Amino acid sequence: MKYYNKLIFEISTKGRKGYALEQKALPEINLPQNLLRSSKADLPEVSEFDVVRHYTNVSQKNFGVETGFYPLGSCTMKYNPKINDELATLSGFANIHPLQPVETVQGLLKIYHETQNMLSEISGLAAYSLNPFAGAHGELAGLMIIKAYHEKNNDFKRNKIIVPDSAHGTNPASATVCGFDTVEIKSNPDGTVNLEALKAVLNDETAGLMLTNPNTAGVFEKDITEISRLVHEAGGLLYYDGANLNALLGKAKPGDMGFDITHINLHKTFSTPHGGGGPGSGPVGVCARLTEFLPNPIVKEKDGFYFFEDSKDSIGALGQFYGNASVYLRAYVYLMTFGKEHMSDIGPLAVLNANYIKDSLKDLFELPIKGYCMHEFVFDGLINESTGVKTLDIAKRLLDYGFHAPTVYFPLIFSQSMMIEPTEVESKDTLDEFIKIMRVVAKEAIEQPDMVKTAPHHTIVRRLDEAKAARQPIVKFKDIK
Ligand SMILES: Cc1ncc(COP(=O)(O)O)c(C=O)c1O
């Protein structure tokens, strides 16, 4: 094994140090007995240089949007502009303490307030709370609002949330966490909501419908106003899963389509980093009749003074303080960079890029939904099934060529789903290179199917047992006593 492929504990050498602090330079602190260690911490003993080399090498084993093309459908892996980082980490922001009096943080509160307002304008909803820490957390907030609304109307029977079978797994999961029963409805062959299936399940137990538009197959729900009418007529509320908002930016608003509640994934549409599961942000927005239920606190403004306000009917706070400040700041810079005039340039380019890839590969890959797509689309495996090469094999082989795999086996409505979302930030050269490699892999599937089925061959690790990795992850180097 190469020296720098070793784990940090493996390069530990007894007595080696990465710091030069004199013991006497440290202040004496008397800690209570119960907080004191009974034995020495078992930490790697390494020099500063060892640590720098180790982490630099580890970082190079990773794949990120800054290493290569990352067409992960539904995840909107767009470029995270460096100016966002630069401004969000200005010391005036970075050194603010969340418990500082509001008089001393007026600048930051103004930005929060403006961000709330910009999200309202973009989505056509009356008010936002920036409190939730992820898309799924925003979903939970939205569902808690749905629950609080029905309970306030003494409508305790409404315990069912409808989700289409194309929905992201977090939708039914959030509904369950919130104490609702989930009712799944079958989609049309093109992935859109089947109106007859919807009508069949709507009743006085319906709390709401969760929907993303464009849906997870990359198709715009053309019947959205009828869906909205049906759900509202049955007494339910309409929840917009904002994961696919990028396609509509500046062109159409969920509020105008009849949605009552939405979350927006700032780490998708508004270019903040996805960052290995965090820090994320999923602001939740509502129509006028639901504002009193938003999570506390909300930033308000009066006579140029910004302050936090709690609402008495609020579902409560979903996390400490106001949420993920460094994430809003990055999103704010992105919003201000484009401004109102250029916000609508984003969606059409994302749509153009997706259609370009789709059209260039449809002779080799099965296209279950014909016609134009929005910002993403789904292939259902190779047209030539005789090779036995599946979507997973293609995804793994792409890694050998330096491309991140598309989203695979989602949406669940197709058996070999491969969902591709290039976003608007990629050049035609990158798209052409990806198309070229997809064609190479399709050819390899015929000529060397076993090689493709055992890919990847050139990555740091070979094919892993993904189910085992998820269910029994080994997250530490050794047992620490
Ligand atoms: C359609 C859809 N809904 C919800 C989510 C959940 O968002 P998050 O990962 O921010 O929790 C995702 C995430 O990929 C998604 O694609």
The ligand as an SDF file (V2000), in Angstrom:
LIG
                    3D

 16 16  0  0  0  0  0  0  0  0999 V2000
  -37.2130   15.4370   -5.3270 C   0  0  0  0  0  0  0  0  0  0  0  0
  -36.4740   15.5770   -4.0130 C   0  0  0  0  0  0  0  0  0  0  0  0
  -37.1730   15.8740   -2.9030 N   0  0  0  0  0  0  0  0  0  0  0  0
  -36.5760   16.0170   -1.7050 C   0  0  0  0  0  0  0  0  0  0  0  0
  -35.2050   15.8580   -1.5620 C   0  0  0  0  0  0  0  0  0  0  0  0
  -34.5970   15.9990   -0.1800 C   0  0  0  0  0  0  0  0  0  0  0  0
  -33.7310   17.0840   -0.0870 O   0  0  0  0  0  0  0  0  0  0  0  0
  -32.4850   17.0820    0.9160 P   0  0  0  0  0  0  0  0  0  0  0  0
  -31.4840   16.1130    0.3580 O   0  0  0  0  0  0  0  0  0  0  0  0
  -31.9930   18.4810    0.9000 O   0  0  0  0  0  0  0  0  0  0  0  0
  -32.9660   16.6610    2.2640 O   0  0  0  0  0  0  0  0  0  0  0  0
  -34.4350   15.5470   -2.6880 C   0  0  0  0  0  0  0  0  0  0  0  0
  -32.9750   15.3450   -2.5610 C   0  0  0  0  0  0  0  0  0  0  0  0
  -32.2740   14.9200   -3.4320 O   0  0  0  0  0  0  0  0  0  0  0  0
  -35.0840   15.4030   -3.9530 C   0  0  0  0  0  0  0  0  0  0  0  0
  -34.3830   15.1270   -5.0490 O   0  0  0  0  0  0  0  0  0  0  0  0
  1  2  1  0
  2  3  1  0
  2 15  2  0
  3  4  2  0
  4  5  1  0
  5  6  1  0
  5 12  2  0
  6  7  1  0
  7  8  1  0
  8  9  2  0
  8 10  1  0
  8 11  1  0
 12 13  1  0
 12 15  1  0
 13 14  2  0
 15 16  1  0
M  END
$$$$
